């Protein structure tokens, strides 16, 4: 059973990776409800990523999804955008990526560098771009 908000752009993401050879992929699905009350489902194929870990692919799936939204240029059509992910890594660290890590020069409290910082930065950049466009 899928959870969704009938008044939003619902985005479902998933990432995965094979270990040998190391190759990853992403899954992105958009679900909306049209004016007739019918679900509209759009799936977006993955291009595949060599050398990627599962966690990197979970992040990349969210990035890919938001880039699709930005490219379409129809952000204003949605009252909100919701991303559903099964990645605890993303859910548990998104607030850090938006608010804490940039202030700490992308270092954790332990002063170790944040893993996957380039992808986190890209994800935050996409979120900020969408947020700015939603508020116009």
Buried (B, 14 or more C-beta within 10 A) or exposed (E): EEEBBEEBBBBBBBBBBEEEEEBBBBBBBBBBBEEEEEEEEEEBEBEEBEEBBBBBBBBBBBBBBBBBBBEEEEBEEBEEBBBBBEBEBBEEBBEBBBEBBBEEEBBBEEEEEBBBBEBBBBBBBBBEBBEEBEEE
